[in-house]
Amino acid sequence: MIDSHCHLDRVDLSPYGGEFSKLVTAIHEAGVTRLLCVAIDLESYDDMLALVADYPEISVSVGVHPNERDCREPTIDELVDLAQHPKNVAIGETGLDYYRGDGDLDWQRQRFRNHVRAARAAGKPLIIHTREAREDTLAILREEQADAVGGVLHCFTETWEMAEAALELGFYISFSGIVTFKNAQALRAVATRVPDERILIETDSPYLAPVPYRGRPNEPRYLSKVAETIAQLRGIETAQLADQSSANYFRLFGAVPH
């Protein structure tokens, strides 16, 4: 299995004696062979990159999350330059979040546009975070011609209509531990409709742990719970879902199978 979205630099290492290598070993023992460690700001980007530098199975993205206010605002050129690193496979996470945002959010929309422009300039796919901003998210993706590079709507929690619109733009849809929650029936229905060739799975660790770990810190080794739930919903074996989502990961991010 491949965890297509996690934040390894934010996972609590205390259960592993503070050793990142022991966390990686536990992840591999749980059947997760590759991971994408996603950036949320530039302040911690260098440390994140250093943490995973010795692990060829861990790729990274670069970007600034829409909920990050008190941070350094990247320029388009800076994002393009950082995206040239050999471990980098994507721009993001980026997008719009009106759930936590308040007041004038023009800054958030402009940041999103800059990330899309950087992705097009760098030739890298986008990792999109969207919450309660369906119309504006899709509008900006269309206006900035994001279909030229594609990407993924990560930790998807929206409607089938939004998923369908994103699919038409060439995007993939990724599901997190939320799909295992009992109150996520509408999301589960969406998970049955995404085409085989466009589905991804993730943990978004250390957030959103799946059942039966809900409420605890999340880790990539819990990815199997996401895969098992989606496979059951789609009426296929977990191994088939793992193979499909892994093939999709390599197709989207262009990473060499390891």
N, C-alpha and C positions, 0 to 999 in steps of 0.2 A: 504494500500500500504506500501511497504518497500523500503526505500532509501538505496540501497546496497553500496553506496559510497558517503560520504560527509566529509567535514572538518569543523566540528562544532566549533572548537576552532579558526577558522579564519573568521567566519561569523560576520558581523558588528552588534553589539548589541545596537547601538545608537537608532534605531527605537523602541527598547523595554526597554528604560530607563536604558540600561546597565545590564539588568537582564536576565540571561540565562534561568531561569524558564519561563519567559514570551515568549521567543522564542520557547521553547519546547511546551508550551500550544498552540501557533499559529500553529505549525507544526501538532500537533494532531488534531486540529480543521479543518485542511485542508485534513484530511483523511490519514495521514502518521502515522502508528502505531509503526514502529520500524525503527532504523537507525544503520548504521555501520560507525563509525567515524574513518577515516583512517589516520594513521601517515605518515609523510613525512620526519621526522628526529628524532633523539634521544634527542636533546636539548630541544624540547618542549613537549616531550612525557609525562613526569610526570605531567605537567600542564594540558595537554589534558585529561589524565586519571582522575585527580582530578575534572575537570570540569563536567565530566559525571558520576562520581562515584555514585551519588544518584539516577540514572535513570536506572532501570533494562531493559528498552526497548532499551537502547543504548549500543551496543557492540563496541569493538575497535580492531584495528590491530596494529602491530608494524613493522617498517621497515624504510628504508632510500630511498627516491625518487632518481631516476637516475640523476635528474637535480641538486641535492644538492652537491655542490663541497666543500665549506668551512664549513665542519661539522665533527662531530665525526664519524669515521668509525666503525660500529659495528662488533664484531667478531661473528662467528657462535654460539659459546657457549652463548654469551650475548643475541642474538636474541632468542635462544631456552629458556633461562631462563626467559626472559621478556614475552614470549608467554605462560607461565604457569599461568599468572594472570587469574582469573575466568572470567573476562570480555573480554578476548582476544579470537578471533575466527579465526585469519588469520595472515599470514606474508606478509607484504607489506605496502605501495605499492613499488614495485620494478620492474625492467625491464631495457629497453634500450631506449634512446632518442637521436637519431642522428640529429634531427632537431635543437635542441639547443646546442648540443655538438660540440666541435671542437678540432682539434689536436688529439693526441693519446688517444683513449678512452678505452684502456685496463683496466683502473681502473674501468670503468663503467661495463664492462663485468665481471670482477672478483667480484665486489660487487653483481651483479645479481646472479652469481653462488653461492656465499656464502648464499644469501637469499634462493635459492632453496634448498641448502643443509640443511639449518636451518629448513625449512618447513618440509622436510622429517624427520629430527631428532625429530621435535616437533609433527609431525603428524597433521599439520595444513595446510589448503589450501593456495594458493598464490593469491595475488592481483597484476596483471601485468599491467604496463604502457608501451606501446610501440608506438614509433613514428618514421617513416622512418627507421625502423630497422627490417623489417619483417624476412629476412633470418636468421640473427644472433639471434633474439629472439626465433624463432622456433628451431634453431639448439641447443641453450643452453638448452631450455626446454627438448629437446630430449636427449642430452648428459648427463644431470644431472638427468634424469629419473623423471621429474616433474609429469609425469602421475601417479606416486605412490600416490600423494596427490591431484592433480588437482588444480582447482582454477578458476579464472575469468580474461578474458581480459577486463579491465574496460574502460569506455568511448571509445568504439570501433569506429574507423574511417578508418579501413583498408578494404581490398578487401574481396570478398566472399571466394577466395582461401585461404586466411590466416585464416578466420573464420573456414573454413572446416578443415584445418590442426589442429587448436586448439581444435576443437570439437573431432577430432580423438584422441587427447591426454587426453580427458576427461574434458576439460575446458568448462566453461560457457562463454557467450558473453553478455556484459552489454552495454546498450545504454543510452546516456545522452541527454541533451537538444539540442545537435548538430543535432539530427534526426529531429528536428522541423524546421531547417533552410531551406529556399527555395533552396539554392544551394547545398543541401545534397542529391540529387537524387540517386546517387550511393549507399550511405549509407542506404537510405530508402529501396532500393532494397534488401540489405543484411538483413535488419530487417524483411523482409517478409519470409526469407529462414531459419533463425535459428529455430531449432526444439522447440516445445512448452516447453519441459522439460529442455531446456538449456538457456532460455532467462532471463535476469535480467534487472532492470531499476534503474537509479540513477540520482542524480543531479550534483554531483561533486561540490557542493556548497563550497565556494561562487563564483565559476567560471562557465562560460558557461550557463548563464541563457537562458531558452527556450523562443521561441516566445510565447506571445507578450512582454516578459520582457527582450529580448535580449539587451545587452549593459548595463544592470543594475546589481548590485550585486545579485547573485543567492542565493536562500534559499530552504531548503527541502520542504517547503510548495508549491513550484511550480512543484513538481513531477508529479502532475496530468496531466500537459501539455505534458510531455513525454509519460505517459501511454496512453493518449487519441490519440496521433499521431500514436503510434505503433499499437494500437488496430484498428484504422481506416485503416492503411496500411494492416493489417492482416485480415481484414473483420470480426472482432469479437467485442463484447461489451467491454468497458473499464473495467468493473468489472471482466470479465473473464481473461483479461490480468493481472489485479492486482492479482487475485487469483493464476494464473499460476506462475507469477514471485515470489510471496511470498512463494509458496510451494518450488520453486527452491532454494530460499534463505535458507530456513531451511534445505533442503537436502544438500546443499553445505557446509554451515557454522556450521551445527550441533547445531544451537541455538534452545533453547526450545521455541515454540510458546508462545507469551505473550498476 
